Amino acid sequence: MGRRERRHARDVLGLQEVWADGDENLAGWLAQRLGMHWTWAASDSPQKWQHRIGDPTIDFGNAVLSRWPIAERDVARLPAAGGPDDGRLALYALVDAPSHPAPFFTTHLNADLHESAVRCAQVTALARFIAERRGAGPFPPVVTGDYNAWPDSDEMRLLGGCRTAPAVPGQVLLDVWEYADPAAPWATWDAANPYVARTFEPSVRIDYIHVGPPGPDGLGHVRSVRRAGDGPVDEVGVWPSDHAAVVAELATGNW
């Protein structure tokens, strides 16, 4: 593991488009390299990604990596709602962190630009899943994902619940980027990235971390937020992904 990767190591990671082939699993490989616990959930309809890479044996899904043990996990299948059924899902992990267990979620929604209505249905299912699993502990739920949705879209306003009626009555999830330096680079789908440039699409933020309102004494409030993985990682100029990551630091009490 190089210095750059270790510099970005975090307590809990939400990953999407995780690949597995038999006993080989990208999330497991990363967890081993980083000394973390992990769990993952495979799509039950991975044909889109199998076709893309020309290998019908590959599994695809979401994963959570954690510095601390994962006490519970669950999976919700998200609806296709008239769009392509790619087996989209949401993964829940209860992170058994010191002092306060933390409910953590990660997800990946339909990708086509015109599928806002599909994503609204998926966000509604996600919000209900969060409400069922967030528990009554003091640490607010943390929700990560590749939503393939612009910040002012119907689906992101619906998930947040503070700019329109929330998908679950009374449930608000704050976009951590609201705490970012307004001058900081913000696009996670960035035309400066050669993988994105070849699509001819505009730069936009489509990857998010949301967190519920802070608990007692500000537990879980956002201290800082920034991008990571937003440049080449070697002399050859290879970028780690077509997406930049979102990194947030939350107040954790006495962890």
Salt bridges, closest charged atoms under 4 A:
ASP11 OD1 - ARG67 NH1 3.13
GLU17 OE1 - ARG52 NH1 3.83
GLU17 OE2 - HIS108 NE2 3.91
ASP44 OD1 - ARG77 NH2 2.78
ASP74 OD2 - ARG133 NH2 2.53
ASP85 OD1 - ARG77 NH1 2.95
ASP86 OD2 - LYS48 NZ 3.83
ASP86 OD2 - ARG88 NH2 3.39
ASP146 OD2 - HIS108 NE2 3.12
ASP146 OD2 - HIS243 NE2 3.67
ASP154 OD1 - ARG157 NH2 2.66
GLU155 OE2 - ARG119 NE 2.70
ASP175 OD2 - ARG205 NH2 3.03
GLU178 OE2 - ARG163 NH2 3.33
ASP190 OD2 - ARG227 NH1 3.11
ASP207 OD2 - HIS243 ND1 2.85
ASP230 OD2 - ARG227 NH2 3.26
ASP242 OD1 - HIS243 NE2 3.99
GLU249 OE2 - ARG223 NH1 3.99
